[in-house]
Amino acid sequence: VQLQASGGGLVQPGGSLRLSCVASERTFSFSSMGWFRQAPGKDREFVAALNWRGDTTNYADSVKGRFTISRDNAKNTVYLQMNSLKPEDTAVYYCAASRRISNRDFVYDYWGQGTLVTVSS
């Protein structure tokens, strides 16, 4: 499975962005999906995850109430809607696919190339 993430960019604090991740195969429909991020000089961290049905989600405490993960299995796409962005959200964001929902990166088998989000005035 190949994953292609997009939607990153420069946004002011308080602004919004929507990231997209398109999968190359229809087996995406049966995969749990996650978003992770890595800020400069820091370890990669979990952001959000969604099961294959789209009815179970998990969020990092730092993004709860601001970020929303969703998916469209007909389009083989998972989204991350990011609102009320803060400078500390600045990072490269990666999407990943797994057979089960998890906040642990080692559970994920496939990774996208990452898209840079910069939150700055």
N, C-alpha and C positions, 0 to 999 in steps of 0.2 A: 504494500500500500504506500503510495506516495502522497504526501501532504503538502499543500501550497498555502502558506499564510500570507495575508495581505491586509492593508487598511491602516498601517501605522503612519505616523507623521508627527508634526509639531503642533501642539495645542496649548492654549493658555490655561493656567490653573482655573478650575471650575468648569472647564469645557468638556466636550464629549467626543468619543471616537467609537467606531464599530470595527472590530477586527473580524475577518473571515478566514476560514480554513477549508479548502476544497480537497476532497480525497479522490484518488484516481480510480477506485474500485467500488462496486456496488456492495461489497462486503462491509463497507463503512457503516451500512445500516445496522449491523449487528455489533458494532464496536462502541465501547464507552470512549468518550473523548475528554481530553483535559487541556487546560491552558496553564502554562508555566511562564515564569519570567526570570530574567537575570539582569540585574543592574550592574553597572561598571564596578569591578572590584569586589563583587559579592557572589555568593553561591546562588545557584538556580533555586527558585522557590515556587511552590504550588500557588495557583491563583483560583482555579475553578475546575469542576468536572461535572460531567453529565452522562447518565447511562444511555443505552442504545434506544430505549423508548422515549427518552426525554422527560420522564416523570420523576426522576431522582437527581438532585443536584447537591453539590458540596462546594463551599466557598472558604477561602482563607478569611480569617477574621478581619484582616486589613482592608478587604474589599467588599465585605458584606454590606448590602444596602446601597452600594454604588455600582457594582458590576452585575451583569446578568448573562449567563451562558444559555444558549439555545441551539437548536439544530433543525435542519430541513433535510430529512433523509431522501426526499425526492431529488434534491439538488446535490446530495453528497457533501453537504456543507454544515459546518458548525460556526457559530458566531460568539463573539464576546462584546457585548454592549458595555461601554465604560463611560460612566457619568461622574460628575463632580471630581474630575481628575485633579490630582495633587502632584507637586514636583517629585515626591517620593515614589510615584507610579512610573517614573522614567525607567525604562528597561527595554531589552529585547524580549519580545513575547513569542513563545513557541506553542504550537498546538501539537498534540500527541494522541495516539490511538492505542487502546488497550482492550483486552477481552473482558475486563471488569472495571468498574468505577473505583478510583483510588486517588488519594492525595500524595502518593509516593511515586517519584519519577521512575524508579527502577521497575515498576509494574508495566510501564508503557513500552510497547514494542516498536512503534513507528513515530518518527518525529518530523515536523516541518522545519523549514530553514530559518524561521524567525523573522519578525518584523519589528522595526524600531519604533518605540513610542517615546516621544520627548515632551515633557510637560514643563513649560517655561514661559515666563512673561518677557 
